[in-house]
Amino acid sequence: MNRGEPQRASDRLTAALGRLGAIVGKTNTVWPSENESFAAYLHDETYLQGAADLVLKPGSAAEVCALVAELNALRSEFAGEKVKLSFTLRGGGSGLSGACVPDGGIVLDLTRLNRIIDIDAQNRLIRAECGVILSALGDALAGSALCYPVDPSSLALCTLGGSIATNAAGPSSLKYGTTRNYLAQAKFVSAVGEMAEVGVLPAKTSMGFSLTDLLCGSEGRLGIVTEATLRLITLPPAMALLLASFTTESAAVECILALRSAGIGPRSIELIDAYSASLVDFPLAQGVVLMVELDGSEAAITADIERLLSLKIATEWVTARDEKNRRDLWAKRKNISPGIKRRFAYRLGEDVAVPLPSLAAVCASARRHAAEQGVEVAIWGHAGDGNLHVNYLLETADQLPKLDILMRGLAAEVTRAGGAMSGEHGLGRLKRKFAREVLSAQYFDMQRSIKTAFDPQMLFNPALEIA
Ligand SMILES: Cc1cc2nc3c(=O)[nH]c(=O)nc-3n(C[C@H](O)[C@H](O)[C@H](O)COP(=O)(O)OP(=O)(O)OC[C@H]3O[C@@H](n4cnc5c(N)ncnc54)[C@H](O)[C@@H]3O)c2cc1C
């Protein structure tokens, strides 16, 4: 190139991206030419495929601040030019909504921020960086009397940051609540590249808008969470798992309602439809399976089991009180998803949450719509709190357009029932447009105002903003 000759836009962009790469170093920068390792950053656990120009793997909060500051500088340099300069934040990439799937720009892989910083037994708190895999919290607490009770099935795949950004939940959320119930404090990097700290240690606070609550479920749209302090609970002394099968989903839901009316408060109640149950060989007659897990003292569990059996709401209960049997049954439940993945090339896992009395009707309607489209469906999930995974299963890519029709129908049905399109996975890129169709304009105006207050230039996860 001759001196004075204008550089091509793509060369200027490559040089600019190189400045970002210099902050994290060569070994923590992945360019598109590194085909295989780069491709891994373009998807999550959905079928959605994205595109990006660069992947950066910062190793400290200071590097994250420097990256955001440099991104802002680049934005000014390229003002008015059609280049995508934004960050798509990525934790474990285990998402089921396409929220971390990039639509151009730069992927920030946050998994190198993976230190557990402190366990404060007296205050029952654990402090860790955002890239810690959630199961590592349990490992760090092993041998103590404390535990972190939020237990998504993806515990071994997802990060602390991702679980905050999606307000992750799990089977035990029926009794213990979701991530937001445990997030005491969070540090995040703001859109101007500064560290911000929000939250307080006690569970009770009345000091204006709850900023920790805003981060929970924000899908990385407000800031880059780098560190969090979580509240812990005392490990329950004992647990027991009971299984029963039912001929219909309605009968299984009736059973859940009866337990609730009787004042029995299980740790979790999982529903598994007949097709899903048939994949994993439960020790029960075929049909819809309910898994009811109790915890507490041995005496309290015995009393709960006696009360549950006295309700005579199922013909037979299989009871597992010892640790090994209980774990084996949970392993079967957790094998359903991989089993489905092996059989079907494409899966869309909806995770609707509806009031319990509407649950069976929503399942029936999802099945009816799937049958009309000629699509297989498998339903399982955390029925105790009305949160079920409606999985549409496809064998070929040419069926994918049918998913739009099914998502739209389910969104309308769930909203009519007063429920949520997503109970724990988030709207992501996949479900946002359908939310737009069923929720009010005011709802989106308020959401947009909050986004703009934190990230007016749409630096973080811009693919999640819809007009
Ligand atoms: C087999 C399987 C089972 C699952 N079971 C459950 C379940 O029981 N319960 C449940 O809730 N989910 C479940 N999931 C979904 C998924 O694991 C959760 O949504 C999880 O919280 C995502 O965490 P992640 O680290 O993988 O995040 P990613 O998928 O990488 O990202 C998810 C979102 O978090 C944002 N994000 C990531 N890190 C940060 C950060 N540091 N700061 C700000 N934003 C960030 C991303 O931008 C994106 O919007 C399951 C997934 C699979 C594959």
PDBQT file of the ligand as one rigid body, heavy atoms in Angstrom, charges set to zero:
ROOT
HETATM    1  C1  LIG A 501     -28.829 -30.468  29.081  1.00  0.00    +0.000 C 
HETATM    2  C2  LIG A 501     -29.226 -29.081  29.548  1.00  0.00    +0.000 A 
HETATM    3  C3  LIG A 501     -29.994 -28.953  30.674  1.00  0.00    +0.000 A 
HETATM    4  C4  LIG A 501     -30.377 -27.682  31.137  1.00  0.00    +0.000 A 
HETATM    5  N1  LIG A 501     -31.106 -27.570  32.284  1.00  0.00    +0.000 NA
HETATM    6  C5  LIG A 501     -31.419 -26.354  32.772  1.00  0.00    +0.000 A 
HETATM    7  C6  LIG A 501     -32.137 -26.225  34.003  1.00  0.00    +0.000 A 
HETATM    8  O1  LIG A 501     -32.490 -27.208  34.656  1.00  0.00    +0.000 OA
HETATM    9  N2  LIG A 501     -32.412 -24.984  34.446  1.00  0.00    +0.000 N 
HETATM   10  C7  LIG A 501     -32.009 -23.862  33.763  1.00  0.00    +0.000 A 
HETATM   11  O2  LIG A 501     -32.260 -22.749  34.231  1.00  0.00    +0.000 OA
HETATM   12  N3  LIG A 501     -31.343 -23.957  32.590  1.00  0.00    +0.000 NA
HETATM   13  C8  LIG A 501     -31.027 -25.165  32.084  1.00  0.00    +0.000 A 
HETATM   14  N4  LIG A 501     -30.336 -25.258  30.895  1.00  0.00    +0.000 N 
HETATM   15  C9  LIG A 501     -30.019 -24.044  30.127  1.00  0.00    +0.000 C 
HETATM   16  C10 LIG A 501     -28.654 -23.387  30.447  1.00  0.00    +0.000 C 
HETATM   17  O3  LIG A 501     -27.748 -24.329  30.981  1.00  0.00    +0.000 OA
HETATM   18  C11 LIG A 501     -28.841 -22.203  31.399  1.00  0.00    +0.000 C 
HETATM   19  O4  LIG A 501     -29.576 -21.192  30.741  1.00  0.00    +0.000 OA
HETATM   20  C12 LIG A 501     -27.525 -21.614  31.917  1.00  0.00    +0.000 C 
HETATM   21  O5  LIG A 501     -27.802 -20.714  32.958  1.00  0.00    +0.000 OA
HETATM   22  C13 LIG A 501     -26.698 -20.916  30.854  1.00  0.00    +0.000 C 
HETATM   23  O6  LIG A 501     -25.413 -20.672  31.406  1.00  0.00    +0.000 OA
HETATM   24  P1  LIG A 501     -24.136 -20.581  30.460  1.00  0.00    +0.000 P 
HETATM   25  O7  LIG A 501     -22.969 -20.242  31.309  1.00  0.00    +0.000 OA
HETATM   26  O8  LIG A 501     -24.004 -21.797  29.632  1.00  0.00    +0.000 OA
HETATM   27  O9  LIG A 501     -24.535 -19.308  29.593  1.00  0.00    +0.000 OA
HETATM   28  P2  LIG A 501     -24.487 -19.069  28.023  1.00  0.00    +0.000 P 
HETATM   29  O10 LIG A 501     -25.336 -20.061  27.316  1.00  0.00    +0.000 OA
HETATM   30  O11 LIG A 501     -23.088 -18.932  27.589  1.00  0.00    +0.000 OA
HETATM   31  O12 LIG A 501     -25.197 -17.642  27.955  1.00  0.00    +0.000 OA
HETATM   32  C14 LIG A 501     -26.514 -17.473  28.406  1.00  0.00    +0.000 C 
HETATM   33  C15 LIG A 501     -26.794 -15.976  28.586  1.00  0.00    +0.000 C 
HETATM   34  O13 LIG A 501     -25.986 -15.469  29.648  1.00  0.00    +0.000 OA
HETATM   35  C16 LIG A 501     -25.227 -14.339  29.195  1.00  0.00    +0.000 C 
HETATM   36  N5  LIG A 501     -23.988 -14.333  29.968  1.00  0.00    +0.000 N 
HETATM   37  C17 LIG A 501     -23.107 -15.346  30.119  1.00  0.00    +0.000 A 
HETATM   38  N6  LIG A 501     -22.120 -14.988  30.967  1.00  0.00    +0.000 NA
HETATM   39  C18 LIG A 501     -22.392 -13.722  31.354  1.00  0.00    +0.000 A 
HETATM   40  C19 LIG A 501     -21.744 -12.802  32.224  1.00  0.00    +0.000 A 
HETATM   41  N7  LIG A 501     -20.625 -13.120  32.869  1.00  0.00    +0.000 N 
HETATM   42  N8  LIG A 501     -22.298 -11.582  32.391  1.00  0.00    +0.000 NA
HETATM   43  C20 LIG A 501     -23.442 -11.238  31.764  1.00  0.00    +0.000 A 
HETATM   44  N9  LIG A 501     -24.090 -12.069  30.924  1.00  0.00    +0.000 NA
HETATM   45  C21 LIG A 501     -23.575 -13.294  30.729  1.00  0.00    +0.000 A 
HETATM   46  C22 LIG A 501     -25.082 -14.578  27.703  1.00  0.00    +0.000 C 
HETATM   47  O14 LIG A 501     -24.810 -13.391  27.002  1.00  0.00    +0.000 OA
HETATM   48  C23 LIG A 501     -26.442 -15.139  27.373  1.00  0.00    +0.000 C 
HETATM   49  O15 LIG A 501     -27.371 -14.091  27.261  1.00  0.00    +0.000 OA
HETATM   50  C24 LIG A 501     -29.966 -26.519  30.412  1.00  0.00    +0.000 A 
HETATM   51  C25 LIG A 501     -29.171 -26.664  29.276  1.00  0.00    +0.000 A 
HETATM   52  C26 LIG A 501     -28.804 -27.924  28.828  1.00  0.00    +0.000 A 
HETATM   53  C27 LIG A 501     -27.945 -28.032  27.618  1.00  0.00    +0.000 C 
ENDROOT
TORSDOF 0
